[in-house]
């Protein structure tokens, strides 16, 4: 029996354009961006190479990632005050606790502009100074652990972020290595109308500021 030929109906681009122009939905920009990616690709070539099902799956995967990103950003904006900036920090660098590859730039390796998105100017300057010292001496600076995880070997499960008192944010999680419960307290402050992290306090009573400002 001869195989039925797959026939697709030509896209009515003008009708779709009109529909998209009138679409009122929080994710309309994402849908349009995905549509443009699809329109820009050689669909017939892609379908021949990887098959229609895989092509559709790839398109849906791109859409899913875009939706997840938009949802995360919306959720962060909806969080009260200081909690949003800490949520964003963990959202952006959660991968540190999951996978690390040579060449990956973790939080402490980010440029000044990126660090300033999360920290105030004082803490940012101290992080950069410590990094510069380590590079100049080809050694280890005062900061020899990952601040987000209070560990040299990042890991976390059951992570929770919640508002504390006096502009603090509490982060709690379980360390997978030994099952111990970790609590980190973020002190925040407003900088030009935006919340930024000004210090991080750990369970042993030591703070990130005290480590970086130490003269030893």
N, C-alpha and C positions, 0 to 999 in steps of 0.2 A: 504494500500500500504506500502510495506516495505521501511524503510528509507535507502537511499543510504549510504554506508559506505565511510567515508572520508579516502582517500588513499593519502599519500604523497610520492613523489619520493625520494629515498635515495639521500643524499647529495654527490656530487662528490667532495670530499674535496681537492684532489690533484689539480683538475682543478681550484677550487676556490683559493687555495693557490698560484698557478701560476699567476692567474689574479690579486690578491691583491699585489703580489710582483712587478708587472709591472704597478700598478695603480699610476698615477701621478696626484694627486689632493691635495689641501690644507687640506682637511678633511680625507685623507686616513687613518691616524692614529686613528681618531675617529671611522671610519667605522670598522677598524680591532678590536679595543677595544670592540665595541658593538658585533661584531661577536664572539669574544672569550667568552663574557658573555653568549651569546645564546648557544654556543657549550658546555659550562660547565654546563648548566642547563639540568635537566631531562625534555625534551620537552614534552614527552608523558604524564608525570605526571602533568605538568603545564597545558596542554591543557585539561586534564580530570577535573582538579580542577576548573579552571576559564574560560575555553572555549577558542577556537582558537582566536576569535576576540579580547578578552581581553588580551590574551598573546601578540598578534601582537601590540595592542594599547600600552601595557607596553613597548615593545621593541622600538616602535616609540617615546614614551615619553622620554625614556633614550637618544635616539639619538638626539631628539630635544633639550634637556637640554645641551647635550654635544656640539651641534652645536652653541647654543646661547652663551655658555661660550667661545668657540673658537672665535666666531665673536666679542664678547665684548673685548677679549684680543687683537685681531687684530686691532679693531677700536681704542683702547687705544694707541697701538703702533703707529698708523698712525697719531695721534693728534700731533700738534706741541709742542715741548719742555715741559714747565712746565704744560701745560694743561693736559697732559697725567696722571700725578701723582694725580691730583685732581679728574680727571674722574675716576681713579681706586679706589680712596678713597670712592667716592659716590657709585660706582658700588658694592663695597664689603660690604658697610654698609648701603645701602638704606633701608634695612629691618627695621632699627631702627625707621623709620618714618611710618612703616606699621603695624608691630606687635612686641610685646615684651612679652616674657614669662619668668616666674621665672627660673633662671639658665642660661638664655641667656647671653653671654658675649658680650657686646657692645664694641665700640671702646675704651672707657676709661678703660675697664677691660682687655684689651689684654696684653700679655706679652711683654717684652722689644723688643724681636726679631721682633714681628709683628708691633709694633709701629715704629720701625726703617725703615720699608718698606715705610712709608709715611712721617715721620717727621725727621728733623735733630736731632743730638745728644742732643743739648741744650733743645729743646722743649720736646723731649722724656724724658729726665731726670726730667724736671719740672713736667710733667704729672705723672710720677712714684712717685716722692717725695710727690706730693699732695695726691695721692692715699694712700701712706704709712701713711701719717699723719692722714687721715680720718680713716683708719683701726686702728691705734694706739690709737686714742682718742675716737673711736667709735662715731664719729660725722660726720660733713660735711666739706670737704676741701674748698679751695677757688673756686674750679670749681664745681658749683652746677647746671650746665645746660649742655645740649648736644652741643658740639662745632660745629658740622656739621649743626645744625638746629637753633642755636641761641635761644634755647627754652628749658624749663624743660619738655615740652610736645611735642616731635618731631612730625612734620607733614610737608608735602610739596606736591605741585602740580605744573605742568608746569615748572619743574626745567630745567634751562639752564646753561651751563658751557661754558665760552668763555675766550680767552686770553685777558689780560690787558696790561698795560705798565710796563716796568722795571721788568720783570719776575713775574708779578702778574697774578692771575687768578680770574675772576669774576664769582660768582655763584649767580644766581637769581632764586627765586621761590615764589609761592604764599602760604601763610599759610592758610590751610583749615579752621582753627577755626574762624577767623574773616575776611578772604579774604585779609589781608594786604600783601603788596609786600615786600619781604625780599631780601637784597643784602649783600653778604659776600665776602670779598676780601682776597684771599690767597697770602701771600708772599712766594716765593720759592727761593731756592738756590741750587747750584750744590755741591754734596758731592761725592767725588771719581768718578766723571763722571756721576752721577745719580741725577735727580732732586728730591729734598725733600722739604717739607713744613717747613718754619722757623717761621711763625707767621700767625695768622688769625685776621683780623680786622672786626669789626661789625658796624652796622649802628649808634650805639650810640657813636662811636668814640673810644671805648675801644677795646684793642687787647687782644688776648689770653695770650701773653707774659706778658703784664702789669698786668693781673689778677693773673697769677701764680707767678710772681716775687714780688707781693705786700707784704709789711711787716706788714700790718694791720692784 
